[in-house]
């Protein structure tokens, strides 16, 4: 390749690279550890506590039923030799059916727990997103990444906005609790006699 064509190629490459480098320098970015924010904001802590209490109550119920079934199995095993084959098979079948029903009940509770968690967390996530957007606009950030799900492998801690998001979120006015529906009023009869 001649010197002239090498210089022309270098000049073309520099012409293309300089605007990209200038644009890259003006980009400001940050990241947020969303999981940590959810666990540390006051609303998130309260939601997790409510969900954990609900789960603990269901676990106690399941444990109680499981213990009852275990005792029935022990009793069946002890009395099996004194029962007719038909009675023993029938009782064993009934016990297996109840064990399966308990397993299905636990699966329903787990699905319900996931649904409850989504219900509890959606408004909190929406408020967190609003806080992040305000911080990004205020600081002129072009991008804010989620630490875990974005594929972010490394970032300097100076770009971590998590603490600021938690502080800003906790200073927001508390979200209004949903109002209970008004009590129904009794219908007034049009032809009711006046007193």
C-alpha positions in Angstrom: 0.0 0.0 0.0 1.3 3.4 -0.9 2.0 6.1 1.7 -0.7 8.3 0.2 -3.4 5.5 0.5 -2.2 4.8 4.1 -2.5 8.4 5.1 -5.9 8.6 3.4 -7.1 5.5 5.3 -5.8 6.9 8.6 -7.4 10.2 8.0 -10.7 8.5 7.2 -10.5 6.4 10.4 -9.7 9.4 12.6 -12.6 11.4 11.0 -15.0 8.6 11.9 -13.5 7.9 15.4 -13.4 11.5 16.7 -17.2 12.1 16.8 -17.7 8.7 18.4 -15.1 9.4 21.1 -16.6 12.8 21.8 -20.1 11.2 22.1 -18.7 8.5 24.4 -17.2 11.0 26.7 -20.5 12.9 27.1 -22.4 9.7 28.0 -22.9 9.4 31.8 -24.0 6.1 33.3 -24.9 4.6 36.6 -26.2 1.3 38.0 -28.6 0.2 40.7 -28.7 -3.0 42.8 -32.5 -3.4 42.5 -32.7 -6.4 44.8 -30.9 -4.5 47.6 -33.0 -1.4 47.1 -36.2 -3.5 47.3 -35.0 -5.1 50.6 -33.8 -1.8 52.2 -36.5 0.7 51.4 -39.1 1.0 54.2 -42.0 -0.1 52.0 -40.0 -3.1 50.8 -39.2 -4.2 54.4 -42.8 -3.9 55.4 -44.0 -5.9 52.3 -41.4 -8.6 53.0 -42.5 -8.8 56.6 -46.2 -9.2 55.6 -45.3 -11.8 53.1 -43.1 -13.7 55.5 -45.9 -13.7 58.1 -48.4 -15.0 55.6 -45.9 -17.8 54.5 -45.1 -18.7 58.1 -48.9 -19.1 58.9 -49.3 -21.4 55.9 -46.2 -23.4 56.8 -47.6 -23.9 60.3 -50.8 -25.1 58.8 -49.0 -27.5 56.5 -46.8 -28.8 59.3 -49.8 -29.5 61.5 -51.5 -31.5 58.8 -48.3 -33.3 57.9 -47.8 -34.3 61.6 -51.4 -35.5 61.7 -50.9 -37.6 58.6 -47.6 -39.0 60.0 -49.4 -40.2 63.1 -52.2 -41.8 61.1 -49.6 -43.6 59.1 -47.9 -44.9 62.2 -51.2 -46.0 63.6 -52.1 -47.8 60.3 -48.7 -49.6 60.4 -49.3 -50.8 63.9 -52.9 -51.9 63.3 -52.3 -53.3 59.7 -51.8 -56.9 60.9 -55.2 -56.9 62.7 -57.1 -55.5 59.6 -58.5 -57.4 56.7 -56.6 -56.9 53.5 -59.5 -54.9 52.0 -59.7 -52.5 55.0 -55.9 -52.1 55.1 -55.7 -51.3 51.4 -58.7 -48.9 51.7 -57.1 -47.0 54.6 -53.7 -46.9 52.9 -55.3 -45.5 49.7 -57.2 -42.9 51.7 -54.0 -41.8 53.5 -52.1 -41.6 50.2 -54.9 -39.5 48.7 -54.7 -37.1 51.7 -51.0 -36.8 51.4 -51.3 -35.9 47.7 -54.0 -33.3 48.6 -51.6 -31.8 51.1 -48.8 -31.6 48.5 -51.3 -29.9 46.1 -52.3 -27.5 48.8 -48.7 -26.6 49.4 -48.2 -26.0 45.7 -51.3 -23.7 45.7 -49.9 -21.8 48.6 -46.5 -21.3 46.8 -48.3 -20.0 43.7 -50.4 -17.7 45.8 -47.3 -16.5 47.6 -45.7 -15.6 44.2 -48.9 -13.7 43.2 -49.0 -11.9 46.5 -45.3 -10.9 46.2 -46.0 -9.5 42.7 -49.0 -7.5 44.0 -47.0 -6.2 47.0 -43.9 -5.3 45.0 -45.3 -3.8 41.8 -46.2 -0.4 43.3 -42.9 -0.3 45.1 -41.0 -1.0 41.9 -43.0 1.7 40.1 -42.0 4.2 42.8 -38.4 3.1 42.7 -38.4 3.5 38.9 -39.7 7.1 39.4 -36.9 7.8 41.9 -34.3 6.4 39.5 -35.7 8.5 36.6 -35.5 11.7 38.7 -31.9 11.0 39.8 -30.9 10.2 36.2 -32.5 13.4 34.9 -31.0 15.5 37.7 -27.5 14.2 37.1 -27.7 14.0 33.3 -27.3 10.3 33.1 -27.8 8.7 29.7 -28.2 5.1 31.1 -28.9 3.5 34.4 -28.4 -0.3 34.5 -29.7 -2.9 36.9 -26.6 -4.5 38.5 -27.6 -8.1 38.2 -29.8 -8.5 35.2 -28.1 -6.2 32.8 -25.1 -8.3 32.2 -22.9 -5.8 34.0 -19.7 -7.6 34.9 -17.8 -4.7 36.5 -18.5 -1.1 37.4 -16.7 1.2 39.8 -18.7 1.8 43.0 -18.8 5.6 42.3 -21.4 4.8 39.7 -23.6 2.8 42.1 -26.8 4.8 42.7 -28.4 2.3 45.1 -27.8 4.2 48.4 -29.1 7.4 46.9 -32.2 5.6 45.5 -32.9 4.2 48.9 -32.5 7.5 50.7 -34.6 9.3 48.1 -37.3 6.7 48.2 -37.6 6.7 51.9 -38.0 10.5 51.9 -41.0 10.3 49.5 -44.4 10.9 51.1 -46.0 7.6 52.0 -48.3 6.3 49.3 -51.9 6.6 50.2 -53.4 3.3 51.3 -56.4 2.2 49.2 -59.6 3.4 50.7 -62.2 0.9 51.9 -65.4 1.0 49.8 -68.1 3.1 51.4 -70.8 1.3 53.3 -73.9 0.8 51.2 -76.8 3.0 52.1 -80.3 1.8 52.4 -82.5 2.7 49.4 -85.1 5.4 50.2 -88.6 4.5 49.2 -90.2 7.2 47.1 -93.7 6.6 48.4 -92.7 6.4 52.1 -95.1 8.3 54.4 -93.7 11.5 55.8 -93.7 11.9 59.6 
